[in-house]
């Protein structure tokens, strides 16, 4: 009788183990299936995963990493610079700092800062105590802005220079307006210069 009771108990333990394993396997399968559903069946090189509505997804057209050239594209999957941000409307990049520099660009061989726009200021900067727009390059444009219908470069400062460009061999500040805008516009309400350009061999400011 004891042997039969032990056999029944053993069978029950075995059944519980099988059912438990099946349950765990089902949970693992559900979790794995959910994970696989979140990942594209054919991942795109450079697509950056992010979460939207609690699910992992990608949008390579607007968020892309070029691992070959080490470039990040926002609004494009063909970035032409280390950080390439594009938009069809509104502001592509906005940088704000309470006590530091909103945007600081430096290059040894190419342009420090380039902006292009069809209808608004290509580059616009504002500062209460320092430079509205500042760019530095050793061999090309310190600051370059090009716009079809607005200001090429627009800088405003309450106490310092509206626009400053520094370069060794190129152009300190260059602004081009093809329409009714201003090539370079600099405003200063304090003791600084509206536009200041410094160059060793080329024009400090060219419009």
N, C-alpha and C positions, 0 to 999 in steps of 0.2 A: 504494500500500500504506500509505504514511504517512497519507494522507487518510482511508482507511478506518479505520485504527487510532485516529486522532483522533476520528472520528465515534463509534466504539464507546465510547471513553473519555468523550466528551461526553455520550453517552446514559446512561452509568453514573452520571456526576456528577448528571445531571438526575434520574435515578431515586432516587439517594440523597437529593437535596434534597426530592423529593416525599415519600419515605418519612419523612424527618426531620420535615418539616412536619406530616405526618399524625400522627406519634408525639407531637409537641409539642401538636398540636391535641387529641389524645386525652387527654393528661395535663391540659391546661387544662380540657377538658370535664369530666373526672372531678373536678378540684378545684372547679370552679364548681358542678357538680352536688352535691358534698358540702356546699358552702357553702349552696346553696339548700335542701338537705334540713334544714340546721340552723335555718333561718329559717322561721318560720311563714308559710304561704301567705297568711293574713289577719292581719297584725300588729294587736295590740290597743294602742290609745293608752294610754300610761302603763306598759305592761309593761316591766320592766327585764330585759334579757338577763343570764344568768349561765351558767357552765359546770358541768355535772354529768356525771360519768363520761366526761369528755373531749369532750362535745358541748355546743354552745350551746343553751340552752332558756330558757323563761320560765314563771313561775307567777304570773299577775297577781292571783290571789286572795290571795296572801300577800306579794307584793312589788310595790308600785305607786308610781309618781310622778305626782302631779297637777301638771301644768305650769302650769295656769291659776292655781291658788292657791299654787303652790310648796310642796307638802306631800308628805311621804314616808310611805307606809303600809307597816307591817310586820305581817303577820297580817290585813290588811284592804286592800281596793282602794277604800275610801271614807274616806280620812284626814280627821279633823276638826281636826287641828292640824298645825303645821309638821313635827313628828315624832309619828306616831300608831302606837304599838305595842300589839297586842292578842294575847291568847292565851286558850285555853279552859282551860288548866291550867298550873300553874307560875308563874314570875315573868315578867312582860311585859318589864320593863326592869331591868337590874342594872348599876350603875356603881360601880367600885371605883378608889380612888386611894390610893397609898401615902403621899403627902405633901400632896396637894391636896384638892379638894372632889369628892366622888363625884357629886353632882347639885346644880347651882345654877340656880335659876329666877328670872327677873326679868321683870316686865311693867309697862308704863305704864298700861294701862287694863283689863286682865283679870286673872284669877287667875295668881299666879306658879307654883303647882304644884298640880295636881289629881290625886287618885287615887281609883279606885272599885274595889270588890271585893265579891263575894258571900259569901266565906267566910274570907278572910284580911285582914290589915291593909292598908288602902287605900294608905297611905304608911308606909314603915318606913325608918329611917335609923340608922346606927351610926357612931360616930367615937371614936377613942381620945383625941384632943386638941382637937377642935373641935365644931361643932354636929352633932347627929345628923340633924336635918332643918332646912333653912333655906329660906325663901321670902320674896320681897319684891315688893310691888305698890304702885302709887301710888293706885289707885282701887278695887281689889277685894280678894279674899282673898290674903294672903301665902302661907298654906298651907291647903289644904282637902282633907280626906279623908273619904270616906263608905264605910261598909261595912255589910252586912246582919247579919253574924254575928260580926264581929271588931272590932278597933280601927280607928277612923277614921284617926288619925295616931299612929304609935308611933315614938318617937325615943329613942335611948340614946347617952350619951356618958360616957367614963371621967373626963374632966376639965373638960368645959364643959357647955353647955346641951343637953338632950335634944331639945327642939323650940324653934325660934325663928321667929316670924313678924313681919314689919315691913310696915306699910302707912300711907299718908297719910290716906285717907278711908274705907277698908273695914275688914275684920276681919283682925287680925294672924294668928291661928291659929283655924281652925274645924274641929271634928271631929264627925262624926255616926255613931252606931252604932244601928242599928234593932233589933238583937237583943240578945245578951248581952255584947257587947264594950264597950270604953271609947271615948268620943268622942275624947279626946286623952290619950295616955299618954306621959309623959316621964320618963326616968331619968337620973340623974347620980350617979356615984360620987365625983366630986371636989368642987370648990368652986363649980361652976356650978349653974344652975337646972334643975330637971326640965323645966318648961315656962315659956317666956318670950314674952310678946307685947307689942308696942309700937305704939300708934296715936295719931295726932294728934287725930282727931275721933270715932273709933269704938272699940269694945272691943278691947283688946289680945289677949285670949283669949276665945273664945266657944265654949261646949260645949252 
